[in-house]
């Protein structure tokens, strides 16, 4: 059960960070790079919770 909660919290944090990145007054190209980094970190975190790593 705790794994499901951890995955849900991680997913919500990823969505929140992506939303906050959209609100930043930065250039579009930099924003895309930051979003890509956040998504990659999020995927790695989710895979870690699923015991892939």
mmCIF entry with sequence, helices, sheets and N, C-alpha, C, O atoms, coordinates in Angstrom:
data_MODEL
# 
_entry.id   MODEL 
# 
_entity.id                         1 
_entity.type                       polymer 
_entity.pdbx_number_of_molecules   1 
# 
_entity_poly.entity_id                      1 
_entity_poly.type                           'polypeptide(L)' 
_entity_poly.nstd_linkage                   no 
_entity_poly.nstd_monomer                   no 
_entity_poly.pdbx_seq_one_letter_code       
;(UNK)(UNK)(UNK)(UNK)(UNK)(UNK)(UNK)(UNK)(UNK)(UNK)(UNK)(UNK)(UNK)(UNK)(UNK)(UNK)
(UNK)(UNK)(UNK)(UNK)(UNK)(UNK)(UNK)(UNK)(UNK)(UNK)(UNK)(UNK)(UNK)(UNK)(UNK)(UNK)
(UNK)(UNK)(UNK)(UNK)(UNK)(UNK)(UNK)(UNK)(UNK)(UNK)(UNK)(UNK)(UNK)(UNK)(UNK)(UNK)
(UNK)(UNK)(UNK)(UNK)(UNK)
;
_entity_poly.pdbx_seq_one_letter_code_can   XXXXXXXXXXXXXXXXXXXXXXXXXXXXXXXXXXXXXXXXXXXXXXXXXXXXX 
_entity_poly.pdbx_strand_id                 A 
# 
loop_
_entity_poly_seq.entity_id 
_entity_poly_seq.num 
_entity_poly_seq.mon_id 
_entity_poly_seq.hetero 
1 1  UNK n 
1 2  UNK n 
1 3  UNK n 
1 4  UNK n 
1 5  UNK n 
1 6  UNK n 
1 7  UNK n 
1 8  UNK n 
1 9  UNK n 
1 10 UNK n 
1 11 UNK n 
1 12 UNK n 
1 13 UNK n 
1 14 UNK n 
1 15 UNK n 
1 16 UNK n 
1 17 UNK n 
1 18 UNK n 
1 19 UNK n 
1 20 UNK n 
1 21 UNK n 
1 22 UNK n 
1 23 UNK n 
1 24 UNK n 
1 25 UNK n 
1 26 UNK n 
1 27 UNK n 
1 28 UNK n 
1 29 UNK n 
1 30 UNK n 
1 31 UNK n 
1 32 UNK n 
1 33 UNK n 
1 34 UNK n 
1 35 UNK n 
1 36 UNK n 
1 37 UNK n 
1 38 UNK n 
1 39 UNK n 
1 40 UNK n 
1 41 UNK n 
1 42 UNK n 
1 43 UNK n 
1 44 UNK n 
1 45 UNK n 
1 46 UNK n 
1 47 UNK n 
1 48 UNK n 
1 49 UNK n 
1 50 UNK n 
1 51 UNK n 
1 52 UNK n 
1 53 UNK n 
# 
_struct_asym.id          A 
_struct_asym.entity_id   1 
# 
loop_
_struct_conf.conf_type_id 
_struct_conf.id 
_struct_conf.pdbx_PDB_helix_id 
_struct_conf.beg_label_comp_id 
_struct_conf.beg_label_asym_id 
_struct_conf.beg_label_seq_id 
_struct_conf.pdbx_beg_PDB_ins_code 
_struct_conf.end_label_comp_id 
_struct_conf.end_label_asym_id 
_struct_conf.end_label_seq_id 
_struct_conf.pdbx_end_PDB_ins_code 
_struct_conf.beg_auth_comp_id 
_struct_conf.beg_auth_asym_id 
_struct_conf.beg_auth_seq_id 
_struct_conf.end_auth_comp_id 
_struct_conf.end_auth_asym_id 
_struct_conf.end_auth_seq_id 
_struct_conf.pdbx_PDB_helix_class 
_struct_conf.details 
_struct_conf.pdbx_PDB_helix_length 
HELX_P HELX_P1 AA1 UNK A 2  ? UNK A 23 ? UNK A 2  UNK A 23 1 ? 22 
HELX_P HELX_P2 AA2 UNK A 28 ? UNK A 49 ? UNK A 28 UNK A 49 1 ? 22 
# 
_struct_conf_type.id          HELX_P 
_struct_conf_type.criteria    ? 
_struct_conf_type.reference   ? 
# 
loop_
_atom_site.group_PDB 
_atom_site.id 
_atom_site.type_symbol 
_atom_site.label_atom_id 
_atom_site.label_alt_id 
_atom_site.label_comp_id 
_atom_site.label_asym_id 
_atom_site.label_entity_id 
_atom_site.label_seq_id 
_atom_site.pdbx_PDB_ins_code 
_atom_site.Cartn_x 
_atom_site.Cartn_y 
_atom_site.Cartn_z 
_atom_site.occupancy 
_atom_site.B_iso_or_equiv 
_atom_site.pdbx_formal_charge 
_atom_site.auth_seq_id 
_atom_site.auth_comp_id 
_atom_site.auth_asym_id 
_atom_site.auth_atom_id 
_atom_site.pdbx_PDB_model_num 
ATOM 1   N N  . UNK A 1 1  ? 0.819  -1.192 0.000   1.00 0.00 ? 1  UNK A N  1 
ATOM 2   C CA . UNK A 1 1  ? 0.000  0.000  0.000   1.00 0.00 ? 1  UNK A CA 1 
ATOM 3   C C  . UNK A 1 1  ? 0.869  1.265  0.000   1.00 0.00 ? 1  UNK A C  1 
ATOM 4   O O  . UNK A 1 1  ? 0.534  2.256  -0.650  1.00 0.00 ? 1  UNK A O  1 
ATOM 5   N N  . UNK A 1 2  ? 1.977  1.221  0.729   1.00 0.00 ? 2  UNK A N  1 
ATOM 6   C CA . UNK A 1 2  ? 2.824  2.408  0.803   1.00 0.00 ? 2  UNK A CA 1 
ATOM 7   C C  . UNK A 1 2  ? 3.474  2.719  -0.543  1.00 0.00 ? 2  UNK A C  1 
ATOM 8   O O  . UNK A 1 2  ? 3.774  3.876  -0.838  1.00 0.00 ? 2  UNK A O  1 
ATOM 9   N N  . UNK A 1 3  ? 3.692  1.687  -1.357  1.00 0.00 ? 3  UNK A N  1 
ATOM 10  C CA . UNK A 1 3  ? 4.275  1.912  -2.681  1.00 0.00 ? 3  UNK A CA 1 
ATOM 11  C C  . UNK A 1 3  ? 3.300  2.692  -3.548  1.00 0.00 ? 3  UNK A C  1 
ATOM 12  O O  . UNK A 1 3  ? 3.701  3.590  -4.289  1.00 0.00 ? 3  UNK A O  1 
ATOM 13  N N  . UNK A 1 4  ? 2.029  2.351  -3.456  1.00 0.00 ? 4  UNK A N  1 
ATOM 14  C CA . UNK A 1 4  ? 1.007  3.054  -4.246  1.00 0.00 ? 4  UNK A CA 1 
ATOM 15  C C  . UNK A 1 4  ? 0.926  4.510  -3.819  1.00 0.00 ? 4  UNK A C  1 
ATOM 16  O O  . UNK A 1 4  ? 0.816  5.398  -4.664  1.00 0.00 ? 4  UNK A O  1 
ATOM 17  N N  . UNK A 1 5  ? 0.978  4.762  -2.526  1.00 0.00 ? 5  UNK A N  1 
ATOM 18  C CA . UNK A 1 5  ? 0.934  6.135  -2.025  1.00 0.00 ? 5  UNK A CA 1 
ATOM 19  C C  . UNK A 1 5  ? 2.167  6.902  -2.473  1.00 0.00 ? 5  UNK A C  1 
ATOM 20  O O  . UNK A 1 5  ? 2.063  8.064  -2.864  1.00 0.00 ? 5  UNK A O  1 
ATOM 21  N N  . UNK A 1 6  ? 3.326  6.271  -2.421  1.00 0.00 ? 6  UNK A N  1 
ATOM 22  C CA . UNK A 1 6  ? 4.558  6.928  -2.860  1.00 0.00 ? 6  UNK A CA 1 
ATOM 23  C C  . UNK A 1 6  ? 4.510  7.262  -4.341  1.00 0.00 ? 6  UNK A C  1 
ATOM 24  O O  . UNK A 1 6  ? 4.938  8.341  -4.752  1.00 0.00 ? 6  UNK A O  1 
ATOM 25  N N  . UNK A 1 7  ? 3.990  6.340  -5.144  1.00 0.00 ? 7  UNK A N  1 
ATOM 26  C CA . UNK A 1 7  ? 3.872  6.596  -6.579  1.00 0.00 ? 7  UNK A CA 1 
ATOM 27  C C  . UNK A 1 7  ? 2.908  7.738  -6.834  1.00 0.00 ? 7  UNK A C  1 
ATOM 28  O O  . UNK A 1 7  ? 3.178  8.597  -7.673  1.00 0.00 ? 7  UNK A O  1 
ATOM 29  N N  . UNK A 1 8  ? 1.797  7.764  -6.132  1.00 0.00 ? 8  UNK A N  1 
ATOM 30  C CA . UNK A 1 8  ? 0.809  8.836  -6.293  1.00 0.00 ? 8  UNK A CA 1 
ATOM 31  C C  . UNK A 1 8  ? 1.383  10.187 -5.896  1.00 0.00 ? 8  UNK A C  1 
ATOM 32  O O  . UNK A 1 8  ? 1.182  11.177 -6.600  1.00 0.00 ? 8  UNK A O  1 
ATOM 33  N N  . UNK A 1 9  ? 2.090  10.237 -4.781  1.00 0.00 ? 9  UNK A N  1 
ATOM 34  C CA . UNK A 1 9  ? 2.704  11.493 -4.336  1.00 0.00 ? 9  UNK A CA 1 
ATOM 35  C C  . UNK A 1 9  ? 3.752  11.966 -5.335  1.00 0.00 ? 9  UNK A C  1 
ATOM 36  O O  . UNK A 1 9  ? 3.822  13.156 -5.643  1.00 0.00 ? 9  UNK A O  1 
ATOM 37  N N  . UNK A 1 10 ? 4.563  11.049 -5.841  1.00 0.00 ? 10 UNK A N  1 
ATOM 38  C CA . UNK A 1 10 ? 5.574  11.404 -6.841  1.00 0.00 ? 10 UNK A CA 1 
ATOM 39  C C  . UNK A 1 10 ? 4.921  11.965 -8.095  1.00 0.00 ? 10 UNK A C  1 
ATOM 40  O O  . UNK A 1 10 ? 5.373  12.971 -8.641  1.00 0.00 ? 10 UNK A O  1 
ATOM 41  N N  . UNK A 1 11 ? 3.858  11.313 -8.549  1.00 0.00 ? 11 UNK A N  1 
ATOM 42  C CA . UNK A 1 11 ? 3.148  11.768 -9.733  1.00 0.00 ? 11 UNK A CA 1 
ATOM 43  C C  . UNK A 1 11 ? 2.569  13.174 -9.526  1.00 0.00 ? 11 UNK A C  1 
ATOM 44  O O  . UNK A 1 11 ? 2.650  14.018 -10.419 1.00 0.00 ? 11 UNK A O  1 
ATOM 45  N N  . UNK A 1 12 ? 1.991  13.421 -8.355  1.00 0.00 ? 12 UNK A N  1 
ATOM 46  C CA . UNK A 1 12 ? 1.426  14.742 -8.069  1.00 0.00 ? 12 UNK A CA 1 
ATOM 47  C C  . UNK A 1 12 ? 2.510  15.815 -7.980  1.00 0.00 ? 12 UNK A C  1 
ATOM 48  O O  . UNK A 1 12 ? 2.297  16.943 -8.423  1.00 0.00 ? 12 UNK A O  1 
ATOM 49  N N  . UNK A 1 13 ? 3.659  15.478 -7.419  1.00 0.00 ? 13 UNK A N  1 
ATOM 50  C CA . UNK A 1 13 ? 4.766  16.431 -7.337  1.00 0.00 ? 13 UNK A CA 1 
ATOM 51  C C  . UNK A 1 13 ? 5.277  16.768 -8.734  1.00 0.00 ? 13 UNK A C  1 
ATOM 52  O O  . UNK A 1 13 ? 5.596  17.924 -9.013  1.00 0.00 ? 13 UNK A O  1 
ATOM 53  N N  . UNK A 1 14 ? 5.359  15.773 -9.610  1.00 0.00 ? 14 UNK A N  1 
ATOM 54  C CA . UNK A 1 14 ? 5.801  16.021 -10.988 1.00 0.00 ? 14 UNK A CA 1 
ATOM 55  C C  . UNK A 1 14 ? 4.841  16.992 -11.675 1.00 0.00 ? 14 UNK A C  1 
ATOM 56  O O  . UNK A 1 14 ? 5.272  17.939 -12.333 1.00 0.00 ? 14 UNK A O  1 
ATOM 57  N N  . UNK A 1 15 ? 3.542  16.752 -11.520 1.00 0.00 ? 15 UNK A N  1 
ATOM 58  C CA . UNK A 1 15 ? 2.548  17.632 -12.140 1.00 0.00 ? 15 UNK A CA 1 
ATOM 59  C C  . UNK A 1 15 ? 2.659  19.046 -11.572 1.00 0.00 ? 15 UNK A C  1 
ATOM 60  O O  . UNK A 1 15 ? 2.587  20.021 -12.320 1.00 0.00 ? 15 UNK A O  1 
ATOM 61  N N  . UNK A 1 16 ? 2.832  19.163 -10.258 1.00 0.00 ? 16 UNK A N  1 
ATOM 62  C CA . UNK A 1 16 ? 2.953  20.480 -9.635  1.00 0.00 ? 16 UNK A CA 1 
ATOM 63  C C  . UNK A 1 16 ? 4.186  21.219 -10.128 1.00 0.00 ? 16 UNK A C  1 
ATOM 64  O O  . UNK A 1 16 ? 4.109  22.411 -10.427 1.00 0.00 ? 16 UNK A O  1 
ATOM 65  N N  . UNK A 1 17 ? 5.317  20.539 -10.220 1.00 0.00 ? 17 UNK A N  1 
ATOM 66  C CA . UNK A 1 17 ? 6.551  21.187 -10.682 1.00 0.00 ? 17 UNK A CA 1 
ATOM 67  C C  . UNK A 1 17 ? 6.416  21.611 -12.142 1.00 0.00 ? 17 UNK A C  1 
ATOM 68  O O  . UNK A 1 17 ? 6.860  22.698 -12.513 1.00 0.00 ? 17 UNK A O  1 
ATOM 69  N N  . UNK A 1 18 ? 5.804  20.757 -12.981 1.00 0.00 ? 18 UNK A N  1 
ATOM 70  C CA . UNK A 1 18 ? 5.596  21.138 -14.373 1.00 0.00 ? 18 UNK A CA 1 
ATOM 71  C C  . UNK A 1 18 ? 4.688  22.364 -14.486 1.00 0.00 ? 18 UNK A C  1 
ATOM 72  O O  . UNK A 1 18 ? 4.911  23.225 -15.337 1.00 0.00 ? 18 UNK A O  1 
ATOM 73  N N  . UNK A 1 19 ? 3.674  22.444 -13.640 1.00 0.00 ? 19 UNK A N  1 
ATOM 74  C CA . UNK A 1 19 ? 2.795  23.613 -13.631 1.00 0.00 ? 19 UNK A CA 1 
ATOM 75  C C  . UNK A 1 19 ? 3.574  24.870 -13.220 1.00 0.00 ? 19 UNK A C  1 
ATOM 76  O O  . UNK A 1 19 ? 3.427  25.928 -13.831 1.00 0.00 ? 19 UNK A O  1 
ATOM 77  N N  . UNK A 1 20 ? 4.391  24.741 -12.196 1.00 0.00 ? 20 UNK A N  1 
ATOM 78  C CA . UNK A 1 20 ? 5.162  25.897 -11.729 1.00 0.00 ? 20 UNK A CA 1 
ATOM 79  C C  . UNK A 1 20 ? 6.184  26.345 -12.768 1.00 0.00 ? 20 UNK A C  1 
ATOM 80  O O  . UNK A 1 20 ? 6.448  27.540 -12.898 1.00 0.00 ? 20 UNK A O  1 
ATOM 81  N N  . UNK A 1 21 ? 6.762  25.404 -13.507 1.00 0.00 ? 21 UNK A N  1 
ATOM 82  C CA . UNK A 1 21 ? 7.701  25.759 -14.569 1.00 0.00 ? 21 UNK A CA 1 
ATOM 83  C C  . UNK A 1 21 ? 6.973  26.562 -15.646 1.00 0.00 ? 21 UNK A C  1 
ATOM 84  O O  . UNK A 1 21 ? 7.539  27.510 -16.192 1.00 0.00 ? 21 UNK A O  1 
ATOM 85  N N  . UNK A 1 22 ? 5.741  26.202 -15.955 1.00 0.00 ? 22 UNK A N  1 
ATOM 86  C CA . UNK A 1 22 ? 4.963  26.939 -16.944 1.00 0.00 ? 22 UNK A CA 1 
ATOM 87  C C  . UNK A 1 22 ? 4.740  28.388 -16.516 1.00 0.00 ? 22 UNK A C  1 
ATOM 88  O O  . UNK A 1 22 ? 4.640  29.278 -17.360 1.00 0.00 ? 22 UNK A O  1 
ATOM 89  N N  . UNK A 1 23 ? 4.663  28.621 -15.216 1.00 0.00 ? 23 UNK A N  1 
ATOM 90  C CA . UNK A 1 23 ? 4.398  29.960 -14.688 1.00 0.00 ? 23 UNK A CA 1 
ATOM 91  C C  . UNK A 1 23 ? 5.639  30.851 -14.635 1.00 0.00 ? 23 UNK A C  1 
ATOM 92  O O  . UNK A 1 23 ? 5.524  32.061 -14.442 1.00 0.00 ? 23 UNK A O  1 
ATOM 93  N N  . UNK A 1 24 ? 6.826  30.259 -14.804 1.00 0.00 ? 24 UNK A N  1 
ATOM 94  C CA . UNK A 1 24 ? 8.055  31.048 -14.724 1.00 0.00 ? 24 UNK A CA 1 
ATOM 95  C C  . UNK A 1 24 ? 8.216  31.931 -15.962 1.00 0.00 ? 24 UNK A C  1 
ATOM 96  O O  . UNK A 1 24 ? 7.919  31.503 -17.077 1.00 0.00 ? 24 UNK A O  1 
ATOM 97  N N  . UNK A 1 25 ? 8.686  33.159 -15.763 1.00 0.00 ? 25 UNK A N  1 
ATOM 98  C CA . UNK A 1 25 ? 8.912  34.057 -16.910 1.00 0.00 ? 25 UNK A CA 1 
ATOM 99  C C  . UNK A 1 25 ? 10.276 33.808 -17.557 1.00 0.00 ? 25 UNK A C  1 
ATOM 100 O O  . UNK A 1 25 ? 11.177 34.641 -17.463 1.00 0.00 ? 25 UNK A O  1 
ATOM 101 N N  . UNK A 1 26 ? 10.418 32.654 -18.214 1.00 0.00 ? 26 UNK A N  1 
ATOM 102 C CA . UNK A 1 26 ? 11.675 32.331 -18.877 1.00 0.00 ? 26 UNK A CA 1 
ATOM 103 C C  . UNK A 1 26 ? 11.409 32.041 -20.345 1.00 0.00 ? 26 UNK A C  1 
ATOM 104 O O  . UNK A 1 26 ? 10.264 31.886 -20.771 1.00 0.00 ? 26 UNK A O  1 
ATOM 105 N N  . UNK A 1 27 ? 12.483 31.973 -21.100 1.00 0.00 ? 27 UNK A N  1 
ATOM 106 C CA . UNK A 1 27 ? 12.398 31.718 -22.536 1.00 0.00 ? 27 UNK A CA 1 
ATOM 107 C C  . UNK A 1 27 ? 11.781 30.342 -22.812 1.00 0.00 ? 27 UNK A C  1 
ATOM 108 O O  . UNK A 1 27 ? 11.930 29.416 -22.014 1.00 0.00 ? 27 UNK A O  1 
ATOM 109 N N  . UNK A 1 28 ? 11.097 30.220 -23.936 1.00 0.00 ? 28 UNK A N  1 
ATOM 110 C CA . UNK A 1 28 ? 10.406 28.986 -24.275 1.00 0.00 ? 28 UNK A CA 1 
ATOM 111 C C  . UNK A 1 28 ? 11.329 27.795 -24.406 1.00 0.00 ? 28 UNK A C  1 
ATOM 112 O O  . UNK A 1 28 ? 10.979 26.692 -23.984 1.00 0.00 ? 28 UNK A O  1 
ATOM 113 N N  . UNK A 1 29 ? 12.505 27.997 -24.985 1.00 0.00 ? 29 UNK A N  1 
ATOM 114 C CA . UNK A 1 29 ? 13.457 26.883 -25.166 1.00 0.00 ? 29 UNK A CA 1 
ATOM 115 C C  . UNK A 1 29 ? 13.983 26.398 -23.824 1.00 0.00 ? 29 UNK A C  1 
ATOM 116 O O  . UNK A 1 29 ? 14.108 25.193 -23.606 1.00 0.00 ? 29 UNK A O  1 
ATOM 117 N N  . UNK A 1 30 ? 14.292 27.323 -22.926 1.00 0.00 ? 30 UNK A N  1 
ATOM 118 C CA . UNK A 1 30 ? 14.772 26.957 -21.592 1.00 0.00 ? 30 UNK A CA 1 
ATOM 119 C C  . UNK A 1 30 ? 13.664 26.236 -20.828 1.00 0.00 ? 30 UNK A C  1 
ATOM 120 O O  . UNK A 1 30 ? 13.922 25.273 -20.106 1.00 0.00 ? 30 UNK A O  1 
ATOM 121 N N  . UNK A 1 31 ? 12.433 26.707 -20.993 1.00 0.00 ? 31 UNK A N  1 
ATOM 122 C CA . UNK A 1 31 ? 11.292 26.082 -20.327 1.00 0.00 ? 31 UNK A CA 1 
ATOM 123 C C  . UNK A 1 31 ? 11.139 24.626 -20.784 1.00 0.00 ? 31 UNK A C  1 
ATOM 124 O O  . UNK A 1 31 ? 10.864 23.747 -19.966 1.00 0.00 ? 31 UNK A O  1 
ATOM 125 N N  . UNK A 1 32 ? 11.314 24.369 -22.077 1.00 0.00 ? 32 UNK A N  1 
ATOM 126 C CA . UNK A 1 32 ? 11.209 22.999 -22.583 1.00 0.00 ? 32 UNK A CA 1 
ATOM 127 C C  . UNK A 1 32 ? 12.301 22.106 -22.011 1.00 0.00 ? 32 UNK A C  1 
ATOM 128 O O  . UNK A 1 32 ? 12.053 20.945 -21.686 1.00 0.00 ? 32 UNK A O  1 
ATOM 129 N N  . UNK A 1 33 ? 13.506 22.644 -21.890 1.00 0.00 ? 33 UNK A N  1 
ATOM 130 C CA . UNK A 1 33 ? 14.612 21.874 -21.329 1.00 0.00 ? 33 UNK A CA 1 
ATOM 131 C C  . UNK A 1 33 ? 14.331 21.538 -19.867 1.00 0.00 ? 33 UNK A C  1 
ATOM 132 O O  . UNK A 1 33 ? 14.548 20.406 -19.435 1.00 0.00 ? 33 UNK A O  1 
ATOM 133 N N  . UNK A 1 34 ? 13.852 22.511 -19.111 1.00 0.00 ? 34 UNK A N  1 
ATOM 134 C CA . UNK A 1 34 ? 13.534 22.278 -17.696 1.00 0.00 ? 34 UNK A CA 1 
ATOM 135 C C  . UNK A 1 34 ? 12.414 21.248 -17.571 1.00 0.00 ? 34 UNK A C  1 
ATOM 136 O O  . UNK A 1 34 ? 12.478 20.373 -16.708 1.00 0.00 ? 34 UNK A O  1 
ATOM 137 N N  . UNK A 1 35 ? 11.394 21.337 -18.414 1.00 0.00 ? 35 UNK A N  1 
ATOM 138 C CA . UNK A 1 35 ? 10.305 20.362 -18.379 1.00 0.00 ? 35 UNK A CA 1 
ATOM 139 C C  . UNK A 1 35 ? 10.816 18.964 -18.690 1.00 0.00 ? 35 UNK A C  1 
ATOM 140 O O  . UNK A 1 35 ? 10.397 17.998 -18.053 1.00 0.00 ? 35 UNK A O  1 
ATOM 141 N N  . UNK A 1 36 ? 11.706 18.844 -19.650 1.00 0.00 ? 36 UNK A N  1 
ATOM 142 C CA . UNK A 1 36 ? 12.275 17.546 -19.998 1.00 0.00 ? 36 UNK A CA 1 
ATOM 143 C C  . UNK A 1 36 ? 13.059 16.959 -18.832 1.00 0.00 ? 36 UNK A C  1 
ATOM 144 O O  . UNK A 1 36 ? 12.959 15.765 -18.548 1.00 0.00 ? 36 UNK A O  1 
ATOM 145 N N  . UNK A 1 37 ? 13.836 17.796 -18.160 1.00 0.00 ? 37 UNK A N  1 
ATOM 146 C CA . UNK A 1 37 ? 14.611 17.343 -17.004 1.00 0.00 ? 37 UNK A CA 1 
ATOM 147 C C  . UNK A 1 37 ? 13.673 16.871 -15.892 1.00 0.00 ? 37 UNK A C  1 
ATOM 148 O O  . UNK A 1 37 ? 13.922 15.838 -15.271 1.00 0.00 ? 37 UNK A O  1 
ATOM 149 N N  . UNK A 1 38 ? 12.602 17.618 -15.637 1.00 0.00 ? 38 UNK A N  1 
ATOM 150 C CA . UNK A 1 38 ? 11.640 17.237 -14.599 1.00 0.00 ? 38 UNK A CA 1 
ATOM 151 C C  . UNK A 1 38 ? 10.977 15.908 -14.947 1.00 0.00 ? 38 UNK A C  1 
ATOM 152 O O  . UNK A 1 38 ? 10.810 15.055 -14.075 1.00 0.00 ? 38 UNK A O  1 
ATOM 153 N N  . UNK A 1 39 ? 10.603 15.724 -16.192 1.00 0.00 ? 39 UNK A N  1 
ATOM 154 C CA . UNK A 1 39 ? 9.962  14.475 -16.600 1.00 0.00 ? 39 UNK A CA 1 
ATOM 155 C C  . UNK A 1 39 ? 10.929 13.303 -16.463 1.00 0.00 ? 39 UNK A C  1 
ATOM 156 O O  . UNK A 1 39 ? 10.532 12.233 -16.003 1.00 0.00 ? 39 UNK A O  1 
ATOM 157 N N  . UNK A 1 40 ? 12.176 13.481 -16.849 1.00 0.00 ? 40 UNK A N  1 
ATOM 158 C CA . UNK A 1 40 ? 13.161 12.403 -16.733 1.00 0.00 ? 40 UNK A CA 1 
ATOM 159 C C  . UNK A 1 40 ? 13.390 12.037 -15.268 1.00 0.00 ? 40 UNK A C  1 
ATOM 160 O O  . UNK A 1 40 ? 13.435 10.856 -14.924 1.00 0.00 ? 40 UNK A O  1 
ATOM 161 N N  . UNK A 1 41 ? 13.534 13.028 -14.419 1.00 0.00 ? 41 UNK A N  1 
ATOM 162 C CA . UNK A 1 41 ? 13.709 12.759 -12.986 1.00 0.00 ? 41 UNK A CA 1 
ATOM 163 C C  . UNK A 1 41 ? 12.477 12.063 -12.424 1.00 0.00 ? 41 UNK A C  1 
ATOM 164 O O  . UNK A 1 41 ? 12.596 11.149 -11.608 1.00 0.00 ? 41 UNK A O  1 
ATOM 165 N N  . UNK A 1 42 ? 11.309 12.488 -12.852 1.00 0.00 ? 42 UNK A N  1 
ATOM 166 C CA . UNK A 1 42 ? 10.074 11.855 -12.393 1.00 0.00 ? 42 UNK A CA 1 
ATOM 167 C C  . UNK A 1 42 ? 9.968  10.407 -12.822 1.00 0.00 ? 42 UNK A C  1 
ATOM 168 O O  . UNK A 1 42 ? 9.559  9.556  -12.032 1.00 0.00 ? 42 UNK A O  1 
ATOM 169 N N  . UNK A 1 43 ? 10.330 10.114 -14.062 1.00 0.00 ? 43 UNK A N  1 
ATOM 170 C CA . UNK A 1 43 ? 10.279 8.730  -14.548 1.00 0.00 ? 43 UNK A CA 1 
ATOM 171 C C  . UNK A 1 43 ? 11.268 7.859  -13.783 1.00 0.00 ? 43 UNK A C  1 
ATOM 172 O O  . UNK A 1 43 ? 10.954 6.724  -13.424 1.00 0.00 ? 43 UNK A O  1 
ATOM 173 N N  . UNK A 1 44 ? 12.451 8.386  -13.536 1.00 0.00 ? 44 UNK A N  1 
ATOM 174 C CA . UNK A 1 44 ? 13.445 7.621  -12.775 1.00 0.00 ? 44 UNK A CA 1 
ATOM 175 C C  . UNK A 1 44 ? 12.940 7.368  -11.358 1.00 0.00 ? 44 UNK A C  1 
ATOM 176 O O  . UNK A 1 44 ? 13.136 6.276  -10.824 1.00 0.00 ? 44 UNK A O  1 
ATOM 177 N N  . UNK A 1 45 ? 12.301 8.347  -10.744 1.00 0.00 ? 45 UNK A N  1 
ATOM 178 C CA . UNK A 1 45 ? 11.755 8.161  -9.399  1.00 0.00 ? 45 UNK A CA 1 
ATOM 179 C C  . UNK A 1 45 ? 10.658 7.107  -9.391  1.00 0.00 ? 45 UNK A C  1 
ATOM 180 O O  . UNK A 1 45 ? 10.617 6.256  -8.502  1.00 0.00 ? 45 UNK A O  1 
ATOM 181 N N  . UNK A 1 46 ? 9.770  7.160  -10.374 1.00 0.00 ? 46 UNK A N  1 
ATOM 182 C CA . UNK A 1 46 ? 8.711  6.175  -10.436 1.00 0.00 ? 46 UNK A CA 1 
ATOM 183 C C  . UNK A 1 46 ? 9.264  4.770  -10.670 1.00 0.00 ? 46 UNK A C  1 
ATOM 184 O O  . UNK A 1 46 ? 8.779  3.804  -10.080 1.00 0.00 ? 46 UNK A O  1 
ATOM 185 N N  . UNK A 1 47 ? 10.269 4.655  -11.522 1.00 0.00 ? 47 UNK A N  1 
ATOM 186 C CA . UNK A 1 47 ? 10.879 3.346  -11.750 1.00 0.00 ? 47 UNK A CA 1 
ATOM 187 C C  . UNK A 1 47 ? 11.575 2.818  -10.495 1.00 0.00 ? 47 UNK A C  1 
ATOM 188 O O  . UNK A 1 47 ? 11.602 1.612  -10.251 1.00 0.00 ? 47 UNK A O  1 
ATOM 189 N N  . UNK A 1 48 ? 12.128 3.722  -9.712  1.00 0.00 ? 48 UNK A N  1 
ATOM 190 C CA . UNK A 1 48 ? 12.777 3.310  -8.457  1.00 0.00 ? 48 UNK A CA 1 
ATOM 191 C C  . UNK A 1 48 ? 11.742 2.763  -7.476  1.00 0.00 ? 48 UNK A C  1 
ATOM 192 O O  . UNK A 1 48 ? 12.002 1.784  -6.776  1.00 0.00 ? 48 UNK A O  1 
ATOM 193 N N  . UNK A 1 49 ? 10.559 3.400  -7.425  1.00 0.00 ? 49 UNK A N  1 
ATOM 194 C CA . UNK A 1 49 ? 9.498  2.900  -6.550  1.00 0.00 ? 49 UNK A CA 1 
ATOM 195 C C  . UNK A 1 49 ? 8.971  1.551  -7.022  1.00 0.00 ? 49 UNK A C  1 
ATOM 196 O O  . UNK A 1 49 ? 8.520  0.745  -6.208  1.00 0.00 ? 49 UNK A O  1 
ATOM 197 N N  . UNK A 1 50 ? 9.024  1.301  -8.308  1.00 0.00 ? 50 UNK A N  1 
ATOM 198 C CA . UNK A 1 50 ? 8.562  0.023  -8.842  1.00 0.00 ? 50 UNK A CA 1 
ATOM 199 C C  . UNK A 1 50 ? 9.653  -1.039 -8.806  1.00 0.00 ? 50 UNK A C  1 
ATOM 200 O O  . UNK A 1 50 ? 9.475  -2.136 -9.334  1.00 0.00 ? 50 UNK A O  1 
ATOM 201 N N  . UNK A 1 51 ? 10.784 -0.714 -8.182  1.00 0.00 ? 51 UNK A N  1 
ATOM 202 C CA . UNK A 1 51 ? 11.906 -1.633 -7.974  1.00 0.00 ? 51 UNK A CA 1 
ATOM 203 C C  . UNK A 1 51 ? 12.533 -2.087 -9.294  1.00 0.00 ? 51 UNK A C  1 
ATOM 204 O O  . UNK A 1 51 ? 12.982 -3.227 -9.408  1.00 0.00 ? 51 UNK A O  1 
ATOM 205 N N  . UNK A 1 52 ? 12.563 -1.212 -10.273 1.00 0.00 ? 52 UNK A N  1 
ATOM 206 C CA . UNK A 1 52 ? 13.253 -1.528 -11.525 1.00 0.00 ? 52 UNK A CA 1 
ATOM 207 C C  . UNK A 1 52 ? 14.742 -1.292 -11.358 1.00 0.00 ? 52 UNK A C  1 
ATOM 208 O O  . UNK A 1 52 ? 15.560 -2.019 -11.921 1.00 0.00 ? 52 UNK A O  1 
ATOM 209 N N  . UNK A 1 53 ? 15.093 -0.271 -10.579 1.00 0.00 ? 53 UNK A N  1 
ATOM 210 C CA . UNK A 1 53 ? 16.505 0.028  -10.326 1.00 0.00 ? 53 UNK A CA 1 
ATOM 211 C C  . UNK A 1 53 ? 16.912 -0.520 -8.978  1.00 0.00 ? 53 UNK A C  1 
ATOM 212 O O  . UNK A 1 53 ? 18.066 -0.373 -8.575  1.00 0.00 ? 53 UNK A O  1 
# 
